[in-house]
C-alpha cells in the first residue's frame, strides 16, 4: 500500500470516527462517510454486525474499496481484482464480500466473492457477456444480474457457489432487471424496467420495485403513484424492505423508504408516509442500498452541493 493511500485511509478513519450523528425527523441518526479529498463515496451492503462495504474515488485519480465497522470506527481496505476495475457491493455475516470486476481490456463484468483471507473467486453467468454480483446471504448464495452487451438477453439470478448453479429471476414483459437484497426466507428484492403496459394493463413505462418470494412469486410495486420510479434494494428476515423512489411532487431527487409490501403477486401501489421515509437532512437525495435485521441502513446520498457521500442510518436509540 502506498504512503499516500495509507495517509488517506488514516484520515478516513479519523473523519468517520469524529462525525457526530444527527437525528432525522423519522427517527434515525445519520453518520456521513466522506473521506478528505474524495470525489465521491458510495456505501452499499451492511451486515447485522454493522460492517458496511463501499467504494471511494479520490480527486487525484486513486480509489479505495473498503469495509467500515460502524461500532468501532475502523476501516479495512480491500485489494482489487488484478486487471479489473473493482467495486464492492455486498457483505454477509461471516464477512464474505461480493461485487463487480470489470475487465480493463474488454470492459465486460464478472461477479466475485472475496473471502476473509483476501482471496477472490470470480464467476460468470453462462452465455451472457456481463455478470454483476450485488448481495450475499449468510449461507453464501449470491444475488445479482447478468446481461448481453446489446441487452438482447438479461436475467436476475441467485447463484450457489457450492454447486456452481444459477436460479434465474426473469419477469415477463421486462426490459431489464436488477436483483439485490436477499433474506433468510429466500426472498429477493430489486428493481425491474418495463415499457408502457409491461407491468400491468395501463401501467406507465419505467422502473418498478419487485419482491420475489421463496416460491418464485413476483410482486411488483410503486410508491404512492403510478408515475413514481421505485427501487427495492435491501430486505430483512422479517420482510422489511429498504429502497428509494422518485416522487415528482417532492422534486427530482430520490427519497429513501422502509416499508413492508404485499406478497401475493401482481402489481400494488404502496402507501409510503412521512414516517416511512429515510432522508438525510439537507440532502438532495437519499438512496438506501442495504438494511440489517435491526433496521440499520447503509447507502449513499447526494448533498446540497451535488457530491455523493456514503451514509449509515441507525434507528434512534439503537
C-alpha positions as CSV (number, residue, x, y, z in Angstrom):
1,X,0.0,0.0,0.0
2,X,1.5,3.4,-0.9
3,X,2.2,6.0,1.8
4,X,-0.3,8.4,0.1
5,X,-3.1,5.8,0.2
6,X,-2.1,4.9,3.8
7,X,-2.5,8.6,4.8
8,X,-5.8,8.7,3.1
9,X,-7.1,5.7,5.0
10,X,-5.8,7.1,8.3
11,X,-7.6,10.4,7.6
12,X,-10.7,8.4,6.6
13,X,-10.8,6.6,9.9
14,X,-10.4,9.8,11.9
15,X,-13.0,11.6,9.9
16,X,-15.7,8.9,10.3
17,X,-14.9,8.5,14.0
18,X,-15.4,12.1,14.8
19,X,-18.5,12.7,12.8
20,X,-21.4,13.3,15.3
21,X,-24.6,11.6,14.2
22,X,-27.6,13.9,13.7
23,X,-31.2,12.9,14.0
24,X,-33.7,12.9,11.3
25,X,-37.4,13.5,11.7
26,X,-38.3,9.9,11.1
27,X,-36.2,8.5,14.0
28,X,-32.7,7.9,12.5
29,X,-29.3,9.0,13.5
30,X,-27.1,9.5,10.4
31,X,-23.3,9.1,10.0
32,X,-21.9,10.5,6.8
33,X,-19.0,8.7,5.1
34,X,-16.9,11.3,3.2
35,X,-13.1,10.9,3.3
36,X,-10.9,14.0,2.7
37,X,-10.0,14.5,-0.9
38,X,-12.8,12.3,-2.2
39,X,-14.6,13.0,-5.4
40,X,-17.5,10.7,-4.3
41,X,-18.2,7.8,-1.9
42,X,-21.0,5.2,-2.2
43,X,-21.8,2.8,0.6
44,X,-23.8,-0.3,-0.3
45,X,-24.1,-3.5,1.7
46,X,-24.3,-3.8,5.5
47,X,-24.4,-6.9,7.7
48,X,-26.0,-7.5,11.1
49,X,-22.7,-6.8,12.8
50,X,-22.7,-3.2,11.4
51,X,-20.0,-3.7,8.8
52,X,-20.5,-1.6,5.7
53,X,-18.9,-2.0,2.4
54,X,-18.4,0.6,-0.3
55,X,-16.2,2.5,-2.7
56,X,-14.5,5.9,-2.8
57,X,-12.9,7.7,-5.7
58,X,-10.4,10.5,-5.0
59,X,-9.8,13.7,-6.8
60,X,-6.2,12.6,-7.7
61,X,-7.5,9.6,-9.6
62,X,-6.9,6.9,-6.9
63,X,-9.7,4.8,-5.4
64,X,-10.5,2.8,-2.4
65,X,-12.7,-0.2,-1.7
66,X,-13.5,-0.5,2.0
67,X,-15.3,-2.2,4.8
68,X,-16.2,0.2,7.7
69,X,-17.1,-1.1,11.2
70,X,-19.8,1.2,12.4
71,X,-19.3,0.1,16.0
72,X,-15.6,0.6,16.3
73,X,-14.9,3.3,13.7
74,X,-12.2,1.1,12.0
75,X,-11.8,0.7,8.3
76,X,-10.3,-2.2,6.2
77,X,-9.1,-1.7,2.6
78,X,-9.8,-4.3,0.0
79,X,-7.5,-5.1,-2.9
80,X,-8.7,-5.0,-6.4
81,X,-9.1,-7.9,-8.8
82,X,-5.9,-8.0,-11.0
83,X,-6.6,-6.5,-14.4
84,X,-10.1,-5.3,-13.5
85,X,-11.8,-2.2,-12.2
86,X,-13.3,-3.5,-8.9
87,X,-16.3,-2.4,-6.9
88,X,-17.6,-4.0,-3.7
89,X,-21.3,-4.1,-3.2
90,X,-22.5,-6.7,-0.6
91,X,-21.4,-8.4,2.6
92,X,-22.8,-11.2,4.8
93,X,-22.5,-12.0,8.5
94,X,-19.4,-14.3,8.1
95,X,-17.7,-11.4,6.3
96,X,-17.8,-12.7,2.7
97,X,-17.9,-9.8,0.2
98,X,-19.3,-9.7,-3.3
99,X,-19.0,-7.2,-6.1
100,X,-18.2,-6.5,-9.7
101,X,-14.9,-6.8,-11.6
102,X,-14.9,-5.0,-14.9
103,X,-12.1,-6.2,-17.3
104,X,-9.7,-3.4,-18.1
105,X,-9.5,-4.5,-21.8
106,X,-12.9,-5.9,-22.7
107,X,-15.0,-3.8,-20.2
108,X,-17.1,-6.9,-19.5
109,X,-18.2,-7.6,-15.9
110,X,-17.7,-10.7,-13.8
111,X,-19.0,-11.3,-10.3
112,X,-16.7,-12.1,-7.5
113,X,-16.7,-13.4,-4.0
114,X,-13.9,-12.2,-1.7
115,X,-13.2,-14.3,1.4
116,X,-11.7,-13.1,4.7
117,X,-8.2,-14.2,3.6
118,X,-8.3,-11.8,0.7
119,X,-8.9,-14.5,-2.0
120,X,-11.1,-13.7,-5.0
121,X,-13.4,-16.2,-6.6
122,X,-14.7,-15.0,-10.0
123,X,-17.8,-16.3,-11.7
124,X,-19.9,-15.6,-14.7
125,X,-23.4,-16.5,-15.8
126,X,-23.2,-19.0,-18.7
127,X,-23.7,-17.5,-22.1
128,X,-24.1,-13.8,-21.1
129,X,-21.4,-11.1,-21.5
130,X,-21.7,-9.5,-18.1
131,X,-22.3,-10.7,-14.6
132,X,-22.8,-8.3,-11.6
133,X,-22.9,-9.6,-8.0
134,X,-25.0,-7.4,-5.7
135,X,-25.6,-9.2,-2.3
136,X,-24.8,-12.4,-0.5
137,X,-26.8,-14.2,2.2
138,X,-25.3,-15.9,5.3
139,X,-25.3,-19.3,3.5
140,X,-23.1,-17.9,0.8
141,X,-25.7,-17.6,-2.0
142,X,-25.2,-14.5,-4.3
143,X,-27.8,-12.4,-5.9
144,X,-27.2,-10.2,-9.0
145,X,-28.0,-9.9,-12.6
146,X,-26.4,-10.8,-16.0
147,X,-26.9,-9.4,-19.5
148,X,-25.6,-9.3,-23.0
149,X,-23.7,-6.2,-24.2
150,X,-26.5,-5.3,-26.6
151,X,-29.2,-6.0,-23.8
152,X,-30.8,-8.6,-26.1
153,X,-30.9,-11.0,-23.1
154,X,-30.7,-10.5,-19.4
155,X,-31.7,-12.2,-16.1
156,X,-31.6,-11.7,-12.4
157,X,-30.1,-14.6,-10.5
158,X,-29.4,-16.4,-7.3
159,X,-26.0,-18.1,-7.5
160,X,-25.0,-21.1,-5.4
161,X,-21.2,-21.2,-5.5
162,X,-21.0,-24.6,-3.7
163,X,-22.9,-26.2,-6.6
164,X,-22.0,-23.7,-9.2
165,X,-25.6,-23.3,-10.2
166,X,-27.9,-20.4,-11.0
167,X,-31.6,-19.9,-10.3
168,X,-33.0,-17.4,-12.9
169,X,-35.1,-14.4,-11.9
170,X,-37.0,-13.5,-15.1
171,X,-40.0,-11.2,-15.1
172,X,-42.4,-11.3,-18.1
173,X,-42.5,-8.2,-20.3
174,X,-39.5,-6.6,-18.6
175,X,-36.7,-4.9,-20.5
176,X,-34.1,-5.1,-17.6
177,X,-33.8,-6.3,-14.1
178,X,-31.6,-5.7,-11.0
179,X,-31.8,-8.3,-8.3
180,X,-30.1,-7.4,-5.0
181,X,-31.4,-7.9,-1.4
182,X,-31.9,-11.4,-0.1
183,X,-33.0,-12.6,3.4
184,X,-33.1,-15.8,5.3
185,X,-36.6,-16.7,3.9
186,X,-35.3,-16.8,0.3
187,X,-37.0,-13.6,-0.5
188,X,-35.2,-11.4,-3.1
189,X,-35.9,-7.7,-3.9
190,X,-34.7,-5.4,-6.6
191,X,-35.9,-3.3,-9.5
192,X,-37.2,-4.1,-13.0
193,X,-37.7,-1.9,-16.0
194,X,-40.8,-2.1,-18.3
195,X,-42.0,-0.4,-21.4
196,X,-45.5,1.0,-21.2
197,X,-48.1,-1.6,-20.4
198,X,-45.5,-4.2,-19.3
199,X,-46.0,-4.1,-15.6
200,X,-49.8,-4.2,-15.9
201,X,-52.5,-3.1,-18.3
202,X,-52.3,0.7,-18.4
203,X,-49.1,0.9,-16.3
204,X,-46.6,3.5,-17.5
205,X,-43.1,2.7,-18.6
206,X,-40.2,2.9,-16.1
207,X,-38.7,1.4,-13.0
208,X,-40.7,-0.7,-10.6
209,X,-39.7,-2.4,-7.3
210,X,-40.1,-6.1,-7.1
211,X,-40.3,-8.8,-4.4
212,X,-39.7,-12.4,-5.2
213,X,-40.9,-14.8,-2.5
214,X,-39.3,-18.2,-1.7
215,X,-41.6,-19.9,-4.1
216,X,-40.8,-17.6,-7.0
217,X,-43.9,-15.5,-7.0
218,X,-43.2,-11.9,-8.1
219,X,-44.9,-8.9,-6.6
220,X,-44.4,-5.5,-8.3
221,X,-44.9,-2.2,-6.7
222,X,-44.5,1.6,-6.9
223,X,-44.6,4.1,-4.1
224,X,-47.7,6.4,-3.8
225,X,-48.2,7.0,-7.5
226,X,-48.2,5.0,-10.8
227,X,-45.6,7.5,-12.0
228,X,-43.1,7.2,-9.2
229,X,-39.9,5.4,-10.2
230,X,-39.3,2.9,-7.4
231,X,-36.3,0.6,-6.5
232,X,-36.0,-2.0,-3.7
233,X,-32.5,-2.8,-2.5
234,X,-32.4,-4.5,0.9
235,X,-34.7,-6.8,2.9
236,X,-34.7,-8.0,6.5
237,X,-35.6,-11.5,7.7
238,X,-38.9,-10.1,8.9
239,X,-39.7,-8.7,5.4
240,X,-39.0,-5.0,5.8
241,X,-37.7,-3.6,2.6
242,X,-35.4,-0.6,2.1
243,X,-35.3,1.3,-1.2
244,X,-35.9,4.6,-2.9
245,X,-38.4,6.3,-5.1
246,X,-38.7,9.5,-7.2
247,X,-41.8,11.4,-6.4
248,X,-42.3,14.4,-8.8
249,X,-44.4,16.1,-6.2
250,X,-41.3,16.3,-4.0
251,X,-38.7,17.2,-6.6
252,X,-36.4,15.2,-8.9
253,X,-34.2,13.6,-6.2
254,X,-34.7,10.1,-4.9
255,X,-36.1,9.6,-1.4
256,X,-35.4,6.6,0.8
257,X,-38.1,4.5,2.3
258,X,-38.6,1.4,4.6
259,X,-41.8,-0.5,4.1
260,X,-43.4,-3.9,4.2
261,X,-45.1,-4.6,0.8
262,X,-47.8,-7.2,-0.1
263,X,-46.6,-10.7,-1.0
264,X,-49.5,-12.0,-3.2
265,X,-48.2,-11.3,-6.7
266,X,-49.4,-8.8,-9.2
267,X,-48.9,-5.0,-9.0
268,X,-49.6,-2.8,-6.0
269,X,-49.3,0.9,-5.0
270,X,-47.5,1.2,-1.7
271,X,-48.7,3.9,0.8
272,X,-45.4,5.5,1.8
273,X,-46.0,8.1,4.5
274,X,-43.6,10.5,6.1
275,X,-42.9,8.1,8.9
276,X,-41.6,5.6,6.3
277,X,-39.1,7.9,4.8
278,X,-35.3,7.7,5.3
279,X,-33.8,11.0,4.1
280,X,-30.5,12.6,5.2
281,X,-31.4,16.1,6.4
282,X,-30.4,18.8,3.9
283,X,-29.5,16.3,1.1
284,X,-30.8,16.5,-2.4
285,X,-31.5,12.7,-2.5
286,X,-31.0,9.6,-0.3
287,X,-30.6,6.1,-1.7
288,X,-30.7,3.1,0.7
289,X,-28.8,0.1,-0.5
290,X,-28.9,-2.4,2.4
291,X,-30.6,-3.0,5.7
292,X,-29.9,-5.1,8.8
293,X,-32.4,-7.1,10.9
294,X,-32.3,-4.3,13.5
295,X,-33.2,-1.7,10.9
296,X,-29.8,-0.1,10.4
297,X,-29.4,1.1,6.8
298,X,-26.4,1.8,4.5
299,X,-26.5,3.7,1.3
300,X,-25.4,6.9,-0.3
301,X,-26.7,10.5,-0.6
302,X,-26.2,13.5,-2.8
303,X,-25.6,16.6,-0.7
304,X,-26.7,20.1,-1.5
305,X,-23.5,20.7,-3.4
306,X,-24.1,17.6,-5.7
307,X,-21.5,15.4,-4.1
308,X,-22.1,11.7,-3.5
309,X,-21.4,10.6,0.1
310,X,-22.0,7.3,1.9
311,X,-24.3,7.2,4.9
312,X,-25.3,4.9,7.8
313,X,-28.7,5.4,9.2
314,X,-29.3,3.9,12.7
315,X,-32.7,3.9,14.3
316,X,-32.8,6.4,17.1
317,X,-31.9,4.7,20.4
318,X,-30.1,1.7,19.0
